[in-house]
């Protein structure tokens, strides 16, 4: 970011603090992050601060339910087995069962019949909602995505939203905007990753309000 851009951010930040300081807690200084430099020092500082805030918030929370802790502990193994950021709840259930069986520690703690009860639809739904609030997974309540779970939330906010915010992947002539809309097929191409299709990405971003899909076009809200 240029010095002029940084100066503008600080001016806007001061104005927001003046207008809303009585309602929210603000950092002393804003974090100015270039979305094209995800490994820069500013991004590391922001991540460190978010981790500190998370730990502070968790200190005052009630102890996490054992079943939620169990499934949270299995998430890295589920990610490894899935090899894609978004899966169905049915696949999540299967991979969770595999993760528990492959872990000697967890297998010793939980009898097979107990594992089967944990995998019931009602319990699994409640646990996923809990983990969604913690930011460990992303679940959806609408009809078209209610059966899916995003097991890698950073896929949404680092990869997908990062591409929308970054100027680099979206220059003409790769995407042509007409009255604020872009071509759906071109947007799918830009958002496609190794383990997720562009169609899946557009659907998720539309669900979360970053895009508005009006086939054959897409409006980018974050631009």
C-alpha positions as CSV (number, residue, x, y, z in Angstrom):
1,X,0.0,0.0,0.0
2,X,1.2,3.5,-0.8
3,X,1.7,6.1,1.9
4,X,-1.3,8.0,0.6
5,X,-3.5,4.9,0.9
6,X,-2.3,4.3,4.4
7,X,-3.0,8.0,5.4
8,X,-6.5,7.7,4.0
9,X,-7.2,4.5,6.0
10,X,-6.0,6.3,9.2
11,X,-8.3,9.3,8.5
12,X,-11.3,7.0,7.9
13,X,-10.5,4.9,11.0
14,X,-10.4,8.0,13.2
15,X,-13.7,9.2,11.8
16,X,-15.3,5.8,12.5
17,X,-13.9,5.8,16.1
18,X,-15.4,9.3,16.7
19,X,-18.8,8.2,15.4
20,X,-19.0,4.7,17.0
21,X,-16.5,4.7,19.8
22,X,-19.2,4.7,22.4
23,X,-20.6,1.5,21.0
24,X,-17.5,-0.6,20.1
25,X,-14.0,-1.2,21.3
26,X,-11.4,-0.1,18.8
27,X,-7.7,-0.9,18.4
28,X,-5.5,2.1,19.0
29,X,-4.3,2.0,15.4
30,X,-5.8,0.2,12.3
31,X,-4.1,-2.7,10.6
32,X,-3.4,-1.7,7.0
33,X,-3.1,-4.9,5.0
34,X,-2.3,-5.4,1.3
35,X,-4.5,-8.3,0.2
36,X,-1.9,-9.2,-2.5
37,X,0.7,-9.8,0.2
38,X,-0.8,-12.5,2.5
39,X,2.7,-13.3,4.0
40,X,3.6,-9.7,4.7
41,X,4.5,-8.3,8.2
42,X,1.1,-6.5,8.4
43,X,-0.8,-9.7,7.8
44,X,1.3,-11.5,10.5
45,X,0.6,-8.7,13.0
46,X,-3.1,-8.9,12.3
47,X,-3.2,-12.7,12.7
48,X,-1.3,-12.5,16.0
49,X,-3.7,-9.9,17.3
50,X,-6.7,-12.0,16.3
51,X,-5.2,-15.0,18.1
52,X,-4.7,-12.9,21.2
53,X,-8.3,-11.7,21.0
54,X,-9.6,-15.2,20.5
55,X,-7.7,-16.5,23.6
56,X,-9.0,-13.6,25.7
57,X,-12.6,-14.3,24.6
58,X,-12.2,-18.0,25.3
59,X,-10.9,-17.4,28.8
60,X,-14.3,-16.1,29.9
61,X,-16.3,-18.8,28.1
62,X,-17.8,-21.9,29.7
63,X,-15.8,-25.1,29.3
64,X,-16.3,-26.6,25.9
65,X,-18.5,-29.7,25.8
66,X,-16.5,-33.0,25.5
67,X,-18.2,-34.1,22.3
68,X,-17.4,-30.7,20.6
69,X,-13.8,-31.0,21.8
70,X,-13.6,-34.5,20.4
71,X,-14.8,-33.5,16.9
72,X,-12.6,-30.3,16.9
73,X,-9.6,-32.5,17.7
74,X,-10.5,-34.7,14.7
75,X,-10.7,-31.7,12.2
76,X,-7.1,-31.8,11.1
77,X,-7.4,-35.6,10.3
78,X,-10.8,-34.9,8.6
79,X,-9.1,-32.2,6.5
80,X,-6.3,-34.6,5.5
81,X,-8.8,-37.3,4.5
82,X,-11.2,-35.1,2.6
83,X,-8.6,-33.2,0.6
84,X,-11.1,-30.5,-0.3
85,X,-12.4,-27.5,1.7
86,X,-16.2,-28.3,1.5
87,X,-17.9,-31.6,2.0
88,X,-21.3,-33.0,2.6
89,X,-22.5,-33.8,6.2
90,X,-22.7,-37.4,5.2
91,X,-19.0,-37.4,4.1
92,X,-18.1,-35.5,7.3
93,X,-19.7,-38.2,9.4
94,X,-17.8,-41.0,7.5
95,X,-14.5,-39.2,7.8
96,X,-15.1,-38.4,11.5
97,X,-15.7,-42.1,12.1
98,X,-12.5,-43.0,10.3
99,X,-10.5,-40.3,12.2
100,X,-11.6,-41.7,15.5
101,X,-10.8,-45.3,14.5
102,X,-7.4,-44.4,13.2
103,X,-6.5,-42.6,16.5
104,X,-5.4,-45.1,19.2
105,X,-6.0,-42.5,21.9
106,X,-9.6,-41.7,20.7
107,X,-10.4,-45.3,20.0
108,X,-9.5,-46.2,23.6
109,X,-11.6,-43.4,25.0
110,X,-14.8,-44.0,23.0
111,X,-16.5,-47.3,22.6
112,X,-18.0,-48.1,19.1
113,X,-21.6,-47.7,20.3
114,X,-20.8,-44.3,21.8
115,X,-19.2,-43.2,18.5
116,X,-22.3,-44.3,16.7
117,X,-24.5,-42.2,19.0
118,X,-22.2,-39.2,18.5
119,X,-22.8,-39.5,14.7
120,X,-26.5,-39.2,15.0
121,X,-28.0,-36.4,12.9
122,X,-29.3,-34.3,15.8
123,X,-26.1,-34.4,17.9
124,X,-23.9,-33.8,14.8
125,X,-26.0,-30.8,13.7
126,X,-25.7,-29.2,17.2
127,X,-22.0,-29.8,17.4
128,X,-21.4,-28.3,13.9
129,X,-23.4,-25.3,14.9
130,X,-21.3,-24.9,18.0
131,X,-18.0,-25.2,16.0
132,X,-19.4,-22.8,13.4
133,X,-19.7,-20.2,16.2
134,X,-16.1,-20.8,17.1
135,X,-15.0,-20.3,13.5
136,X,-13.7,-23.9,13.2
137,X,-16.1,-24.8,10.4
138,X,-18.7,-23.0,8.4
139,X,-22.3,-24.4,8.2
140,X,-25.3,-23.1,6.3
141,X,-29.0,-23.0,7.2
142,X,-30.5,-22.5,3.8
143,X,-32.0,-25.3,1.7
144,X,-29.4,-25.3,-1.1
145,X,-26.4,-25.6,1.2
146,X,-27.7,-27.0,4.5
147,X,-26.2,-30.4,3.8
148,X,-22.6,-29.0,3.3
149,X,-19.8,-28.2,5.8
150,X,-16.8,-26.0,5.0
151,X,-14.1,-27.7,7.0
152,X,-11.4,-25.1,6.0
153,X,-12.9,-21.7,6.7
154,X,-9.7,-20.0,5.5
155,X,-10.6,-21.2,2.0
156,X,-13.5,-18.7,2.1
157,X,-11.8,-15.8,3.7
158,X,-8.2,-16.1,2.4
159,X,-8.6,-17.7,-1.0
160,X,-12.0,-16.7,-2.3
161,X,-12.6,-13.3,-0.7
162,X,-8.9,-12.6,-1.1
163,X,-9.2,-13.0,-4.8
164,X,-12.3,-10.8,-4.9
165,X,-10.5,-8.0,-3.0
166,X,-7.2,-8.3,-4.8
167,X,-6.9,-6.3,-8.0
168,X,-4.4,-8.8,-9.6
169,X,-6.8,-11.7,-10.5
170,X,-9.6,-9.5,-11.8
171,X,-8.1,-7.1,-14.4
172,X,-9.6,-6.6,-17.8
173,X,-9.9,-8.4,-20.2
174,X,-10.2,-11.4,-18.0
175,X,-13.3,-10.1,-16.4
176,X,-15.5,-7.5,-18.0
177,X,-17.9,-5.6,-15.8
178,X,-21.1,-4.2,-17.3
179,X,-23.2,-2.1,-14.9
180,X,-21.4,-3.7,-12.0
181,X,-21.9,-7.3,-13.2
182,X,-19.4,-9.9,-14.3
183,X,-19.8,-13.0,-16.4
184,X,-20.7,-16.1,-14.3
185,X,-18.4,-18.4,-16.2
186,X,-15.4,-16.1,-15.9
187,X,-16.0,-15.7,-12.2
188,X,-16.1,-19.5,-11.8
189,X,-12.8,-19.7,-13.6
190,X,-11.1,-17.2,-11.4
191,X,-12.4,-18.7,-8.1
192,X,-11.7,-22.4,-9.0
193,X,-9.0,-24.0,-6.9
194,X,-7.2,-27.3,-6.9
195,X,-9.7,-29.0,-4.6
196,X,-12.9,-27.0,-5.2
197,X,-14.8,-26.0,-8.4
198,X,-15.6,-22.4,-9.3
199,X,-19.3,-23.3,-9.2
200,X,-18.9,-24.4,-5.5
201,X,-17.0,-21.2,-4.7
202,X,-19.6,-18.9,-6.3
203,X,-22.4,-20.7,-4.5
204,X,-20.7,-20.2,-1.1
205,X,-19.9,-16.6,-1.7
206,X,-23.5,-15.9,-2.9
207,X,-24.8,-17.6,0.2
208,X,-22.6,-15.5,2.4
209,X,-23.5,-12.2,0.6
210,X,-20.2,-11.5,-1.2
211,X,-21.8,-12.1,-4.6
212,X,-25.3,-11.9,-6.1
213,X,-25.8,-14.5,-8.8
214,X,-28.2,-13.6,-11.6
215,X,-27.3,-16.0,-14.3
216,X,-25.5,-15.7,-16.6
217,X,-24.0,-12.8,-14.6
218,X,-22.6,-12.2,-11.1
219,X,-22.5,-8.9,-9.1
220,X,-19.5,-8.6,-6.8
221,X,-20.6,-6.9,-3.5
222,X,-17.0,-6.5,-2.2
223,X,-15.7,-4.6,-5.1
